[in-house]
């Protein structure tokens, strides 16, 4: 999500939350009330979602619709994962989907959006970029009465008036930021030295890191050691050097990290390894966003990342199709927002993405595709 946004612009000693070995801590927490609530919320977020909590009613599927997915860049795992979900859902509902890759540049995205409009589709997906970047194309789409559904296109989920979107599919940044900070508070038993990694050039990322810091500050035993402002575009070149500097400054006082995107830990790993840090030890790292396959691999192998707060990419792709079907049927948006989830080595079971159960069959039943629903379970 963050990569896409660039284009715009009383605890028990030894208790583990599943993200590798629990950080050693004192018997008493520095924030018992905050810790108790955090532990409850983290435990809930770590549980697998076995029951569908989304919409169960809605219009039956209209037929013969054509959707164009304008992608910020298909090299972004989140953008690509949502696109795959859209394609899978379209096959089940009997629609066609075409993906046009914006190649990750403003000019490329504008060209891709113009191509999408020229195809005169039934609907267009704004896949991972700010529609204000393509304001002329958005105006043309509205003039042609083509509904737009966004995926991580604006900050908030649900319908948007400015820019105008029938709905925007994303988790709530406030929920993601809070649960990421709560994981640190819980995992550290309320005593941690934390580094936050962000990209202050992106308003969405800056807001997320501010929310993380605000939540961490509610626990008096948690100390913010540093906030590292590293642009996403510079993570590979700057993160190893900055991590080496942090290790020199804080040594074992640095126990945990939160990053606004998992990519920071991919680039931090070489420096942590060079410093002879153990992959499953401190600093314990959590990514507050995305949950791409490489993040799951690092978590499962305990290589310098303990947890992530992933997006359910495929589920969101299916929701995009359902929102379009509601638009075509003259119905309001569903208003559904997926709850946050924390993926750790203990609960991911070797998966490389967060794909909760139940949504496929639920949507197919809504659409009147009962035979397909039986096959999807």
Backbone torsions as a table, in degrees:
resi	resn	phi	psi	omega
1	UNK	NA	-39.8	-178.9
2	UNK	-71.2	-39.1	177.4
3	UNK	-59.2	-40.7	179.0
4	UNK	-63.7	-39.0	-177.3
5	UNK	-65.5	-19.6	179.6
6	UNK	-61.2	-30.3	-177.3
7	UNK	-63.5	-26.5	169.6
8	UNK	-74.2	28.9	-114.1
9	UNK	-148.4	NA	NA
10	UNK	NA	111.1	-167.5
11	UNK	-112.0	156.5	-179.3
12	UNK	-99.4	137.9	177.5
13	UNK	-61.5	133.0	175.9
14	UNK	89.3	-1.3	177.9
15	UNK	-67.4	134.1	-178.6
16	UNK	-112.7	145.1	174.8
17	UNK	-99.3	8.8	175.7
18	UNK	102.1	-14.5	-176.8
19	UNK	-89.3	56.7	-176.9
20	UNK	82.4	-170.9	-179.8
21	UNK	-59.1	142.0	178.8
22	UNK	-71.1	143.3	178.6
23	UNK	-66.1	134.0	177.4
24	UNK	-63.3	141.0	-178.1
25	UNK	-152.9	167.2	178.9
26	UNK	-70.1	162.5	-176.6
27	UNK	-66.5	-28.3	-178.5
28	UNK	-112.0	137.7	179.9
29	UNK	-80.1	153.0	175.2
30	UNK	-80.6	-6.7	-177.4
31	UNK	-151.7	69.4	-172.4
32	UNK	-57.0	-39.9	-179.1
33	UNK	-68.1	-47.0	178.4
34	UNK	-62.6	-43.3	-179.1
35	UNK	-61.1	-42.8	-179.0
36	UNK	-60.1	-43.9	178.8
37	UNK	-68.4	-40.9	179.4
38	UNK	-61.7	-43.1	-179.7
39	UNK	-61.1	-39.9	178.4
40	UNK	-64.5	-46.0	-178.0
41	UNK	-67.8	-38.8	179.2
42	UNK	-66.4	-43.5	178.6
43	UNK	-59.2	-39.6	178.5
44	UNK	-66.4	-42.2	-177.6
45	UNK	-70.2	-24.9	-179.6
46	UNK	-83.5	-15.7	-179.3
47	UNK	-70.9	140.7	174.7
48	UNK	-63.7	144.0	177.0
49	UNK	-91.4	101.6	-177.7
50	UNK	-96.0	-16.5	179.6
51	UNK	-115.8	135.4	179.1
52	UNK	-70.8	128.1	-178.3
53	UNK	-113.0	12.4	-179.1
54	UNK	-95.5	-164.1	-177.1
55	UNK	-63.3	144.9	176.5
56	UNK	-122.3	-5.2	177.0
57	UNK	-130.1	155.8	179.8
58	UNK	165.2	180.0	-177.9
59	UNK	-71.3	147.6	173.1
60	UNK	-65.7	157.3	-175.0
61	UNK	-64.8	129.6	167.9
62	UNK	-77.0	164.1	-173.4
63	UNK	-109.9	156.7	168.6
64	UNK	66.6	32.7	-179.1
65	UNK	-93.1	149.3	-179.5
66	UNK	-118.9	126.0	-177.6
67	UNK	-116.0	139.1	172.1
68	UNK	-114.8	128.3	178.6
69	UNK	-102.2	108.4	176.4
70	UNK	-89.4	112.2	-174.4
71	UNK	-96.6	135.3	174.0
72	UNK	-56.4	-53.3	168.1
73	UNK	-162.4	136.1	-179.6
74	UNK	-78.3	-1.0	172.4
75	UNK	-81.8	-12.6	174.3
76	UNK	-80.1	115.9	-175.8
77	UNK	-57.0	-34.0	179.3
78	UNK	-67.9	-47.5	178.3
79	UNK	-58.7	-46.4	-179.6
80	UNK	-66.2	-39.2	179.9
81	UNK	-64.8	-40.9	177.2
82	UNK	-66.5	-39.2	178.0
83	UNK	-61.2	-42.0	178.2
84	UNK	-63.0	-37.6	176.5
85	UNK	-64.2	-41.0	176.8
86	UNK	-61.0	-45.4	-179.0
87	UNK	-63.8	-40.9	178.8
88	UNK	-64.1	-44.8	-179.7
89	UNK	-65.9	-39.1	-179.6
90	UNK	-62.9	-39.3	178.2
91	UNK	-61.3	-37.4	-179.5
92	UNK	-75.2	-31.4	-177.4
93	UNK	-89.6	-13.4	178.9
94	UNK	90.1	25.4	176.3
95	UNK	-106.2	168.1	175.0
96	UNK	-109.8	148.0	179.9
97	UNK	-133.1	136.0	171.7
98	UNK	-122.3	133.6	177.7
99	UNK	-103.8	129.1	175.6
100	UNK	-118.3	122.3	-173.9
101	UNK	-87.7	122.3	177.7
102	UNK	-80.4	-2.7	174.5
103	UNK	62.1	14.1	171.9
104	UNK	77.9	12.8	177.9
105	UNK	-122.8	152.3	177.8
106	UNK	-55.9	-45.5	-179.7
107	UNK	-63.4	-41.6	-179.7
108	UNK	-64.7	-39.6	179.8
109	UNK	-69.2	-41.0	177.3
110	UNK	-62.0	-42.1	177.5
111	UNK	-63.8	-43.7	180.0
112	UNK	-62.2	-40.1	179.8
113	UNK	-66.9	-40.6	177.3
114	UNK	-61.9	-41.4	177.1
115	UNK	-62.1	-38.7	179.8
116	UNK	-62.7	-44.6	179.9
117	UNK	-63.7	-40.4	-179.5
118	UNK	-61.0	-25.0	178.9
119	UNK	-77.5	-7.4	179.7
120	UNK	49.8	57.8	-177.9
121	UNK	-79.9	171.5	175.7
122	UNK	-74.4	-30.7	-179.6
123	UNK	-161.3	156.7	-179.1
124	UNK	-126.3	135.3	174.8
125	UNK	-95.0	128.2	174.3
126	UNK	-90.9	95.6	-167.7
127	UNK	-93.6	83.7	169.8
128	UNK	88.5	20.5	176.9
129	UNK	-140.5	157.7	-179.6
130	UNK	-73.1	119.6	-179.9
131	UNK	-62.4	-15.4	175.1
132	UNK	-66.0	-21.9	175.9
133	UNK	-66.8	-25.3	-178.1
134	UNK	-122.1	46.3	-173.1
135	UNK	-59.8	-37.5	178.8
136	UNK	-65.5	-42.9	179.5
137	UNK	-67.6	-37.4	177.4
138	UNK	-62.4	-42.5	178.9
139	UNK	-62.4	-40.3	178.6
140	UNK	-65.5	-40.7	179.1
141	UNK	-62.0	-42.9	179.3
142	UNK	-66.3	-38.6	178.0
143	UNK	-62.3	-32.0	178.7
144	UNK	-90.5	7.2	177.2
145	UNK	60.1	40.6	176.1
146	UNK	-99.8	113.1	180.0
147	UNK	-67.5	146.5	179.6
148	UNK	-116.9	132.8	172.9
149	UNK	-121.8	128.7	-177.4
150	UNK	-97.8	149.9	167.5
151	UNK	-120.1	111.8	-176.9
152	UNK	53.4	37.5	-177.6
153	UNK	-87.4	-32.3	175.3
154	UNK	-133.2	173.0	-172.8
155	UNK	-65.1	-41.6	-170.8
156	UNK	-101.1	149.4	174.9
157	UNK	-77.9	159.7	176.9
158	UNK	95.5	-173.7	-179.2
159	UNK	-60.2	148.1	179.4
160	UNK	-130.3	135.1	178.6
161	UNK	-93.6	-33.1	-178.9
162	UNK	-142.7	97.9	2.0
163	UNK	-73.8	156.8	-174.7
164	UNK	-80.2	115.5	176.1
165	UNK	-132.4	139.3	176.1
166	UNK	-59.5	-39.4	173.6
167	UNK	-164.0	157.5	175.5
168	UNK	-124.2	128.3	-174.6
169	UNK	-101.8	115.3	178.3
170	UNK	-168.5	160.5	169.5
171	UNK	-77.2	167.8	179.2
172	UNK	-83.3	127.0	-178.3
173	UNK	-60.7	-33.8	178.7
174	UNK	-63.7	-39.0	179.1
175	UNK	-68.7	-42.3	-179.5
176	UNK	-64.2	-45.0	-179.5
177	UNK	-63.9	-44.5	-177.3
178	UNK	-64.2	-46.9	-175.7
179	UNK	-70.2	-29.6	176.2
180	UNK	-65.2	-45.5	177.4
181	UNK	-66.2	-39.3	179.0
182	UNK	-63.2	-34.9	177.5
183	UNK	-62.9	-42.1	177.8
184	UNK	-63.0	-46.1	179.9
185	UNK	-60.2	-43.5	-179.0
186	UNK	-69.4	-49.4	-176.1
187	UNK	-63.0	-32.7	-178.6
188	UNK	-91.6	1.5	-175.6
189	UNK	59.2	29.9	177.3
190	UNK	81.5	15.7	176.8
191	UNK	-137.1	105.1	-176.2
192	UNK	-148.3	151.2	168.3
193	UNK	-110.3	114.7	-166.1
194	UNK	-116.2	140.3	169.4
195	UNK	-113.8	133.2	177.2
196	UNK	-109.1	129.0	177.0
197	UNK	-105.3	130.2	-177.6
198	UNK	-147.3	174.1	172.8
199	UNK	-125.6	97.6	-173.9
200	UNK	-70.9	-10.5	178.6
201	UNK	-76.1	-15.0	-179.6
202	UNK	-106.5	114.4	-177.4
203	UNK	-53.1	-42.2	-179.5
204	UNK	-61.3	-44.9	-179.2
205	UNK	-67.4	-40.9	179.0
206	UNK	-62.9	-41.9	178.3
207	UNK	-63.3	-41.0	179.8
208	UNK	-62.7	-44.7	-179.1
209	UNK	-68.1	-33.6	175.5
210	UNK	-64.6	-40.3	177.7
211	UNK	-65.7	-38.7	177.4
212	UNK	-62.2	-48.1	-179.5
213	UNK	-62.2	-40.1	-179.5
214	UNK	-62.4	-41.3	179.9
215	UNK	-70.2	-42.1	177.5
216	UNK	-59.0	-35.6	-177.2
217	UNK	-68.3	-13.5	177.9
218	UNK	-74.2	-12.3	178.1
219	UNK	-108.4	113.8	-174.6
220	UNK	-66.1	-20.3	179.5
221	UNK	-85.6	-3.4	179.0
222	UNK	-101.9	125.8	-178.8
223	UNK	-112.2	127.4	174.3
224	UNK	-80.6	108.6	-178.6
225	UNK	-76.4	-42.8	-176.0
226	UNK	-164.1	153.7	168.2
227	UNK	-118.0	116.8	-177.6
228	UNK	-97.0	116.0	179.1
229	UNK	-93.9	99.5	-179.7
230	UNK	-124.8	114.3	177.7
231	UNK	-55.9	142.0	179.6
232	UNK	-52.8	-38.8	-178.4
233	UNK	-66.2	-18.0	-177.4
234	UNK	-109.3	9.6	-173.6
235	UNK	-60.8	-41.3	-176.1
236	UNK	-67.4	-33.1	-177.7
237	UNK	-89.0	-31.6	-173.1
238	UNK	-101.7	-31.7	-174.1
239	UNK	-60.3	-45.7	-179.5
240	UNK	-58.2	-42.1	179.7
241	UNK	-65.7	-43.3	-179.3
242	UNK	-66.1	-37.3	179.2
243	UNK	-66.0	-41.5	176.9
244	UNK	-60.3	-41.4	178.4
245	UNK	-64.4	-41.7	179.0
246	UNK	-63.3	-40.2	178.3
247	UNK	-64.3	-37.8	178.5
248	UNK	-67.9	-38.2	-177.3
249	UNK	-76.2	-42.8	-168.7
250	UNK	-111.3	-16.5	179.1
251	UNK	47.7	-128.2	-176.6
252	UNK	-75.5	-5.8	176.1
253	UNK	-69.3	-20.0	176.7
254	UNK	-85.4	104.7	-174.8
255	UNK	-107.6	-26.5	-175.5
256	UNK	-144.5	155.7	174.9
257	UNK	-137.5	149.1	170.2
258	UNK	-128.6	130.8	177.3
259	UNK	-122.2	147.0	-179.3
260	UNK	-72.5	-9.0	177.4
261	UNK	-152.7	144.4	-178.5
262	UNK	-60.9	-23.6	-173.4
263	UNK	-59.2	-28.7	-179.8
264	UNK	-59.9	-35.4	-177.1
265	UNK	-78.7	-25.8	171.7
266	UNK	-62.2	-39.7	-177.7
267	UNK	-86.2	-18.0	177.1
268	UNK	-80.3	-25.7	-173.6
269	UNK	-54.4	-45.6	-178.7
270	UNK	-60.2	-40.7	-179.9
271	UNK	-68.9	-39.1	177.7
272	UNK	-66.7	-38.6	177.9
273	UNK	-66.7	-41.9	179.5
274	UNK	-63.4	-29.5	178.5
275	UNK	-84.7	8.8	179.1
276	UNK	63.0	29.4	172.6
277	UNK	-76.5	147.4	178.0
278	UNK	-82.5	138.2	-177.3
279	UNK	-60.1	-29.1	179.9
280	UNK	-101.8	13.8	-178.9
281	UNK	-113.9	-167.8	-179.7
282	UNK	-71.9	148.3	-1.6
283	UNK	-73.9	135.5	177.9
284	UNK	-83.3	126.3	-169.6
285	UNK	-114.5	136.8	174.7
286	UNK	-128.1	133.7	176.1
287	UNK	-92.2	124.2	-179.7
288	UNK	-91.9	59.1	177.0
289	UNK	152.2	151.1	175.6
290	UNK	77.6	-84.0	-174.2
291	UNK	82.3	49.6	179.6
292	UNK	-73.7	165.8	-176.6
293	UNK	-55.2	-37.5	-179.4
294	UNK	-65.7	-33.3	177.1
295	UNK	-65.6	-43.8	177.5
296	UNK	-61.8	-37.4	179.1
297	UNK	-65.9	-42.1	177.4
298	UNK	-63.3	-41.0	-179.1
299	UNK	-66.2	-47.3	-176.6
300	UNK	-65.4	-33.6	179.5
301	UNK	-93.2	2.1	-179.7
302	UNK	53.7	54.1	179.7
303	UNK	-116.1	77.0	170.9
304	UNK	68.7	22.6	167.0
305	UNK	-150.5	127.5	-175.6
306	UNK	-99.1	-25.8	-174.6
307	UNK	-161.4	161.3	171.3
308	UNK	-145.3	158.1	173.4
309	UNK	-108.3	90.6	-170.0
310	UNK	-84.1	157.5	170.3
311	UNK	-90.9	142.0	175.5
312	UNK	-83.7	80.3	-169.9
313	UNK	-55.1	-51.1	-177.7
314	UNK	-63.2	-42.9	178.3
315	UNK	-59.6	-41.0	179.5
316	UNK	-65.6	-33.5	174.8
317	UNK	-62.5	-41.8	177.1
318	UNK	-66.4	-37.1	178.2
319	UNK	-65.2	-36.1	177.4
320	UNK	-56.7	-46.5	178.6
321	UNK	-62.3	-39.8	179.5
322	UNK	-65.7	-38.0	178.3
323	UNK	-65.5	-40.5	175.8
324	UNK	-60.5	-43.3	-179.2
325	UNK	-62.0	-35.8	175.9
326	UNK	-67.5	-39.9	177.9
327	UNK	-63.0	-45.6	-179.4
328	UNK	-64.9	-25.2	-177.6
329	UNK	-93.6	3.6	-179.8
330	UNK	71.9	25.6	179.4
331	UNK	-106.0	156.6	177.4
332	UNK	-72.6	164.5	177.2
333	UNK	-62.3	154.1	-175.2
334	UNK	-69.3	-30.1	-178.1
335	UNK	77.8	6.6	-177.4
336	UNK	-74.6	136.1	174.8
337	UNK	-129.2	122.9	-179.2
338	UNK	-63.5	135.6	177.2
339	UNK	-70.9	156.0	-178.9
340	UNK	-70.6	151.0	179.2
341	UNK	-134.5	145.1	173.3
342	UNK	-111.5	122.7	177.4
343	UNK	-100.1	130.4	177.8
344	UNK	-133.5	173.7	176.9
345	UNK	-62.6	-27.9	-177.5
346	UNK	-74.3	-27.4	-175.9
347	UNK	-117.9	-7.6	-177.9
348	UNK	-80.6	-25.6	175.7
349	UNK	53.9	41.4	176.3
350	UNK	80.2	1.7	179.6
351	UNK	-68.0	155.9	177.1
352	UNK	-113.1	10.3	175.3
353	UNK	-160.0	161.2	177.6
354	UNK	-93.8	108.1	-177.2
355	UNK	-129.7	85.7	-177.9
356	UNK	-63.6	159.7	-175.9
357	UNK	-92.6	160.7	170.0
358	UNK	97.2	-24.0	-171.9
359	UNK	-71.8	-36.7	-178.3
360	UNK	-60.0	-52.7	180.0
361	UNK	-62.0	-37.7	-179.3
362	UNK	-63.7	-47.3	180.0
363	UNK	-65.7	-39.5	179.6
364	UNK	-64.5	-35.9	175.7
365	UNK	-66.2	-40.7	176.7
366	UNK	-59.3	-43.2	-176.0
367	UNK	-77.7	-3.6	-179.8
368	UNK	79.6	27.2	178.7
369	UNK	-109.4	60.8	-172.5
370	UNK	-61.0	-37.2	179.8
371	UNK	-63.5	-42.9	177.6
372	UNK	-65.2	-37.9	-178.0
373	UNK	-61.8	-37.3	178.4
374	UNK	-63.7	-35.8	179.9
375	UNK	-73.9	-30.5	179.9
376	UNK	-83.6	-15.5	177.5
377	UNK	78.6	NA	NA
